[in-house]
Amino acid sequence: MSKKYHIQNVLLVVLTVPITYSYAFASGLDSATQGATTFKVWLYSFLGVCALMYLGWKGAESWMDRGHWSDFVTACGKVAVVGGVAVLAPWLWNMFVS
C-alpha cells in the first residue's frame, strides 16, 4: 500500500469519526443493554445445545459399546463444571464488588 493511500485512509477515518460519533451513541444505554442480554440468551442457548449434542454423542458411544460408561460419566462431569462456571463467575463477581 502506498503512502498516498495510507494518508487518504487516515484522513477518511479522522473526518468521519466526529460525524458518526453522535449517531453511534444516539440510541442510549437501554438499547445496548437489551442487545447484550439478547446475545447472552442466544449464547447460553447455543452452548446448551452443544452440550446436549456432546452428551448425546458420548451416550450413544457408550450404548453401542464403542466407549466405556465411565467416559460418559466423565463427560457429564465436564459439562457440569463448565456450566457451573457460567453461574459461579457472576455470583462471585457480585459478591466481591458489593
KOLLUMNU-768924 format. One record per residue: x negated, y, z negated of N, C-alpha, C in turn; residue in one letter; residue number from 1. Coordinates in pm, 1 decimal. Each point is the difference from the previous one (the first is absolute). Last residue first. Layout:
<atoms>
+----------+----------+----------+----------+----------+----------+----------+----------+----------+---------+-----+
!   n.east !  n.north !     n.up !  ca.east ! ca.north !    ca.up !   c.east !  c.north !     c.up ! residuo ! num !
+----------+----------+----------+----------+----------+----------+----------+----------+----------+---------+-----+
!        X !        Y !        Z !        X !        Y !        Z !        X !        Y !        Z !       A ! NUM !
...
+----------+----------+----------+----------+----------+----------+----------+----------+----------+---------+-----+
</atoms>
This chain:
<atoms>
+----------+----------+----------+----------+----------+----------+----------+----------+----------+---------+-----+
!   n.east !  n.north !     n.up !  ca.east ! ca.north !    ca.up !   c.east !  c.north !     c.up ! residuo ! num !
+----------+----------+----------+----------+----------+----------+----------+----------+----------+---------+-----+
!   1981.5 !   -595.1 !  -4571.0 !     92.2 !     63.0 !    -96.8 !    -61.1 !     13.0 !   -137.4 !       S !  98 !
!   -236.5 !   -220.1 !    351.3 !     19.7 !    140.1 !     36.3 !     83.9 !     70.4 !   -106.2 !       V !  97 !
!    -90.9 !   -470.9 !    -22.3 !   -118.5 !     77.6 !    -32.1 !     14.2 !    148.2 !     36.0 !       F !  96 !
!    358.3 !   -309.3 !     83.4 !    -36.0 !    -13.8 !   -140.1 !   -118.6 !     89.1 !    -36.7 !       M !  95 !
!    150.6 !    -36.2 !    451.7 !     91.6 !     80.2 !    -82.0 !    -35.7 !     -7.0 !   -147.8 !       N !  94 !
!   -246.9 !   -272.2 !    293.0 !    -22.9 !    141.1 !     35.0 !     86.9 !     90.9 !    -87.4 !       W !  93 !
!     63.0 !   -465.0 !    -29.3 !   -121.1 !     43.7 !    -68.7 !    -30.4 !    147.1 !     28.5 !       L !  92 !
!    361.0 !   -186.8 !    229.8 !     30.0 !      0.2 !   -142.2 !   -120.8 !     47.4 !    -80.0 !       W !  91 !
!    -43.2 !    -63.6 !    470.0 !     74.1 !    122.1 !    -36.3 !     33.4 !      8.3 !   -149.3 !       P !  90 !
!   -230.6 !   -398.1 !    139.8 !    -78.3 !    121.7 !     25.8 !     78.8 !    128.1 !    -29.8 !       A !  89 !
!    202.2 !   -445.0 !    -24.9 !    -84.8 !     36.0 !   -113.0 !    -73.7 !    132.0 !     20.6 !       L !  88 !
!    273.6 !   -204.1 !    341.3 !     83.6 !     48.4 !   -110.7 !    -87.2 !     54.2 !   -113.1 !       V !  87 !
!   -206.0 !   -189.5 !    378.9 !     83.8 !    107.9 !     52.1 !     91.6 !     57.7 !   -107.6 !       A !  86 !
!   -264.8 !   -380.4 !    -94.2 !    -83.8 !    119.9 !      7.4 !     82.5 !    119.0 !     49.7 !       V !  85 !
!    191.1 !   -433.0 !     -8.0 !     -4.4 !     63.7 !   -130.9 !    -83.3 !    126.4 !     -1.4 !       G !  84 !
!     20.8 !   -274.8 !    387.1 !    126.7 !     70.2 !    -20.8 !      3.8 !     72.1 !   -134.2 !       G !  83 !
!   -371.6 !   -268.4 !     92.2 !      0.2 !    114.3 !     92.3 !    129.4 !     79.8 !    -13.8 !       V !  82 !
!    -34.8 !   -395.3 !   -251.2 !    -97.9 !     97.8 !    -47.2 !      1.1 !    123.5 !     88.9 !       V !  81 !
!    272.7 !   -363.4 !    125.2 !     50.5 !     61.8 !   -123.1 !    -96.3 !    106.6 !    -51.0 !       A !  80 !
!   -127.7 !   -260.5 !    369.9 !    108.1 !     92.1 !     37.0 !     54.4 !     71.3 !   -123.2 !       V !  79 !
!   -320.6 !   -332.7 !    -72.6 !    -60.2 !    113.4 !     70.0 !    105.7 !    103.8 !     37.4 !       K !  78 !
!    144.7 !   -407.7 !   -190.4 !    -68.5 !     83.6 !    -97.7 !    -62.4 !    123.1 !     63.6 !       G !  77 !
!    194.5 !   -320.7 !    278.9 !    104.2 !     68.4 !    -77.3 !    -62.1 !     91.7 !   -104.0 !       C !  76 !
!   -290.0 !   -274.3 !    241.9 !     52.9 !    105.3 !     86.6 !    110.2 !     78.5 !    -71.4 !       A !  75 !
!   -172.5 !   -378.8 !   -217.9 !   -100.6 !    106.5 !      2.7 !     47.2 !    117.3 !     85.6 !       T !  74 !
!    264.1 !   -382.3 !     -1.5 !     10.5 !     66.4 !   -130.3 !   -100.4 !    114.9 !     -8.8 !       V !  73 !
!    -19.2 !   -269.7 !    382.3 !    123.6 !     78.4 !     -0.6 !     16.5 !     76.2 !   -131.2 !       F !  72 !
!   -357.6 !   -298.8 !     40.1 !    -23.4 !    115.5 !     87.9 !    122.9 !     90.9 !      4.0 !       D !  71 !
!     29.4 !   -408.6 !   -227.0 !    -76.4 !     95.8 !    -79.9 !    -36.4 !    123.7 !     83.3 !       S !  70 !
!    209.0 !   -371.8 !    196.1 !     95.3 !     85.2 !    -67.9 !    -71.3 !    101.3 !    -89.1 !       W !  69 !
!   -240.9 !   -184.9 !    442.9 !     36.1 !    -44.6 !   -134.6 !    100.4 !     96.8 !    -60.6 !       H !  68 !
!    -47.6 !   -113.1 !    538.4 !    -66.4 !     75.0 !   -105.9 !     46.7 !    -52.7 !   -133.7 !       G !  67 !
!    165.5 !   -180.6 !    389.8 !   -119.4 !     56.2 !     64.1 !    -79.3 !     85.7 !    -97.5 !       R !  66 !
!    448.0 !   -244.1 !    -42.3 !   -123.3 !    -65.2 !    -46.0 !   -123.4 !     44.3 !     77.5 !       D !  65 !
!    462.5 !    178.7 !     16.4 !    -38.1 !    -94.2 !    105.5 !   -130.8 !    -73.3 !    -31.0 !       M !  64 !
!    171.4 !    327.1 !   -302.0 !    111.6 !    -92.0 !     21.9 !    -35.9 !   -106.7 !    104.0 !       W !  63 !
!   -300.3 !    357.1 !    -87.7 !      2.8 !    -95.4 !   -111.2 !    108.8 !   -104.8 !     20.6 !       S !  62 !
!    -32.2 !    348.6 !    313.5 !   -121.7 !    -81.7 !      5.3 !      1.1 !   -106.2 !   -109.4 !       E !  61 !
!    344.9 !    315.0 !     -4.1 !     17.6 !    -95.1 !    109.8 !   -123.3 !    -89.5 !     15.2 !       A !  60 !
!    -19.7 !    347.9 !   -316.6 !     96.5 !   -101.5 !    -41.7 !     21.8 !   -104.7 !    107.6 !       G !  59 !
!   -269.9 !    371.1 !     99.9 !    -68.8 !    -87.4 !    -95.4 !     92.4 !   -110.4 !    -49.3 !       K !  58 !
!    191.3 !    323.4 !    280.6 !   -103.0 !    -74.1 !     73.3 !    -71.2 !    -98.4 !    -92.4 !       W !  57 !
!    306.6 !    297.0 !   -193.2 !     68.6 !    -99.7 !     82.6 !    -96.8 !    -86.9 !     77.6 !       G !  56 !
!   -168.1 !    364.3 !   -243.8 !     41.9 !   -108.1 !    -89.0 !     75.9 !   -108.5 !     74.7 !       L !  55 !
!   -128.2 !    376.4 !    246.1 !   -119.6 !    -69.0 !    -48.4 !     37.3 !   -116.5 !    -91.0 !       Y !  54 !
!    344.7 !    283.8 !    147.4 !    -50.7 !    -80.2 !    111.3 !   -122.4 !    -80.7 !    -42.6 !       M !  53 !
!    175.6 !    306.7 !   -307.9 !     89.9 !   -114.5 !     17.5 !    -44.5 !    -90.3 !    114.5 !       L !  52 !
!   -237.2 !    398.8 !    -69.2 !    -23.5 !    -91.9 !   -111.1 !     89.3 !   -123.1 !     11.1 !       A !  51 !
!     64.5 !    348.2 !    311.0 !   -128.9 !    -66.9 !     24.6 !    -30.2 !   -101.5 !   -110.4 !       C !  50 !
!    376.6 !    270.8 !    -55.0 !     23.9 !    -96.4 !    107.3 !   -128.2 !    -76.8 !     31.5 !       V !  49 !
!    -36.1 !    347.6 !   -307.9 !     80.3 !   -108.4 !    -55.2 !     29.3 !   -107.4 !    102.5 !       G !  48 !
!   -218.0 !    395.0 !    134.9 !    -90.7 !    -85.7 !    -75.9 !     75.0 !   -116.2 !    -65.9 !       L !  47 !
!    256.6 !    320.4 !    232.2 !    -89.1 !    -68.8 !     93.3 !    -92.6 !    -95.8 !    -74.5 !       F !  46 !
!    275.3 !    280.5 !   -257.6 !     80.4 !   -100.0 !     71.6 !    -86.8 !    -81.9 !     93.6 !       S !  45 !
!   -198.7 !    361.1 !   -223.5 !     29.4 !   -108.2 !    -94.0 !     82.1 !   -109.8 !     67.6 !       Y !  44 !
!    -87.7 !    385.5 !    254.6 !   -123.0 !    -74.2 !    -25.6 !     24.9 !   -116.0 !    -94.8 !       L !  43 !
!    356.7 !    299.7 !     91.9 !    -32.7 !    -79.1 !    117.5 !   -122.8 !    -87.5 !    -25.2 !       W !  42 !
!    121.3 !    302.1 !   -334.4 !     99.6 !   -106.5 !      8.4 !    -30.0 !    -90.3 !    119.8 !       V !  41 !
!   -266.5 !    380.1 !    -47.1 !    -27.2 !    -94.3 !   -108.1 !     96.9 !   -117.3 !      4.7 !       K !  40 !
!     63.8 !    359.9 !    300.1 !   -116.8 !    -79.5 !     36.7 !    -29.9 !   -104.9 !   -106.3 !       F !  39 !
!    341.6 !    305.2 !    -91.0 !     40.5 !    -87.5 !    109.0 !   -115.0 !    -90.0 !     42.1 !       T !  38 !
!    -91.8 !    332.3 !   -314.3 !     84.2 !   -103.7 !    -58.9 !     44.9 !   -100.2 !    105.8 !       T !  37 !
!   -240.2 !    377.1 !    140.8 !    -87.7 !    -89.3 !    -75.5 !     79.2 !   -114.3 !    -62.8 !       A !  36 !
!    242.1 !    336.8 !    224.3 !    -80.0 !    -77.6 !     94.0 !    -91.7 !    -98.4 !    -70.3 !       G !  35 !
!    247.8 !    303.6 !   -262.2 !     89.4 !    -98.2 !     61.9 !    -76.0 !    -87.9 !     98.5 !       Q !  34 !
!   -232.7 !    354.5 !   -190.3 !     30.2 !    -99.8 !   -102.8 !     89.5 !   -108.6 !     55.7 !       T !  33 !
!    -92.4 !    368.8 !    273.3 !   -120.2 !    -82.6 !    -16.8 !     23.5 !   -109.6 !   -102.5 !       A !  32 !
!    340.6 !    316.1 !     64.3 !    -13.4 !    -82.7 !    119.0 !   -120.8 !    -92.2 !    -11.0 !       S !  31 !
!     70.1 !    317.9 !   -339.8 !    103.5 !   -103.4 !     -3.1 !    -11.3 !    -94.2 !    118.8 !       D !  30 !
!   -274.2 !    394.9 !    -50.3 !    -48.1 !   -118.2 !    -70.4 !    102.7 !   -112.2 !     -0.9 !       L !  29 !
!      1.0 !    372.4 !    402.8 !     -7.8 !     -5.2 !   -145.2 !    -43.5 !   -133.7 !    -54.8 !       G !  28 !
!     59.6 !    217.1 !    462.4 !    108.4 !    -84.0 !    -49.9 !     -5.9 !    -21.5 !   -150.0 !       S !  27 !
!   -330.5 !    254.7 !    256.9 !    128.7 !     68.5 !     -6.6 !    108.9 !    -85.0 !    -62.8 !       A !  26 !
!   -495.3 !    -59.5 !    112.5 !     49.8 !     -8.8 !   -135.7 !    137.1 !     63.9 !    -16.5 !       F !  25 !
!   -220.1 !    -14.6 !    424.8 !    -32.5 !   -130.7 !    -55.9 !     59.0 !    -17.6 !   -139.1 !       A !  24 !
!     24.0 !    413.1 !    241.3 !     98.9 !    -97.7 !     44.8 !    -25.5 !   -137.5 !    -60.9 !       Y !  23 !
!   -301.2 !    359.0 !    -80.8 !    127.1 !     27.0 !    -66.7 !    107.4 !   -100.4 !     41.2 !       S !  22 !
!   -427.5 !    -30.8 !    207.2 !     -9.5 !    -23.2 !   -144.2 !    134.2 !     20.3 !    -70.0 !       Y !  21 !
!   -126.4 !     71.6 !    478.4 !     78.8 !   -116.8 !    -39.5 !      2.0 !    -23.6 !   -149.8 !       T !  20 !
!   -247.2 !    366.9 !    186.3 !    134.5 !      7.8 !     57.2 !     86.9 !   -114.6 !    -50.0 !       I !  19 !
!   -464.2 !     22.9 !   -116.0 !     80.3 !    102.2 !    -69.5 !    143.5 !     10.4 !     52.9 !       P !  18 !
!   -291.9 !   -315.4 !    217.0 !     27.3 !    -34.8 !   -139.6 !     78.1 !    110.2 !    -71.3 !       V !  17 !
!   -169.2 !     38.0 !    457.1 !    131.6 !    -62.1 !    -17.1 !     31.8 !    -33.4 !   -144.8 !       T !  16 !
!   -422.9 !    199.9 !    143.9 !    110.7 !     89.9 !     34.0 !    136.8 !    -62.6 !    -25.5 !       L !  15 !
!   -404.3 !   -245.7 !    -72.0 !     -2.9 !    116.8 !    -87.7 !    118.1 !     92.2 !     27.6 !       V !  14 !
!    -65.8 !   -376.9 !    280.2 !     41.0 !    -40.1 !   -134.2 !      9.0 !    120.8 !    -92.6 !       V !  13 !
!   -162.1 !     74.9 !    432.0 !    139.0 !    -43.9 !      7.5 !     51.3 !    -39.0 !   -138.7 !       L !  12 !
!   -455.4 !    104.1 !     49.0 !     83.7 !    119.1 !      6.4 !    148.1 !    -35.6 !      4.2 !       L !  11 !
!   -306.7 !   -352.5 !     18.9 !     -5.5 !     63.6 !   -131.7 !     87.6 !    124.6 !     -1.9 !       V !  10 !
!    -51.6 !   -218.9 !    410.0 !     79.6 !    -80.8 !    -93.0 !      2.2 !     61.2 !   -139.2 !       N !   9 !
!   -271.7 !    202.1 !    328.6 !    141.0 !     17.9 !     32.1 !     89.2 !    -79.6 !    -95.6 !       Q !   8 !
!   -463.6 !    -53.5 !    -32.9 !     38.1 !    133.1 !    -48.4 !    148.0 !     25.0 !     27.7 !       I !   7 !
!   -182.5 !   -393.8 !    173.9 !     -0.2 !     -6.6 !   -145.9 !     45.4 !    133.3 !    -60.0 !       H !   6 !
!    -68.2 !    -30.5 !    463.1 !    124.3 !    -65.4 !    -39.9 !      9.8 !    -11.5 !   -151.3 !       Y !   5 !
!   -397.6 !    179.7 !    175.2 !    112.2 !     87.0 !     36.5 !    132.5 !    -60.7 !    -45.5 !       K !   4 !
!   -405.9 !   -244.6 !    -40.4 !     14.3 !    100.0 !   -105.6 !    119.6 !     91.5 !     27.6 !       K !   3 !
!      9.3 !   -502.1 !    194.5 !    -85.7 !    117.7 !     10.7 !     32.5 !    100.0 !   -110.8 !       S !   2 !
!     29.0 !   -548.2 !     12.3 !     85.0 !    116.1 !      0.0 !    -90.6 !    123.7 !      0.0 !       M !   1 !
+----------+----------+----------+----------+----------+----------+----------+----------+----------+---------+-----+
</atoms>
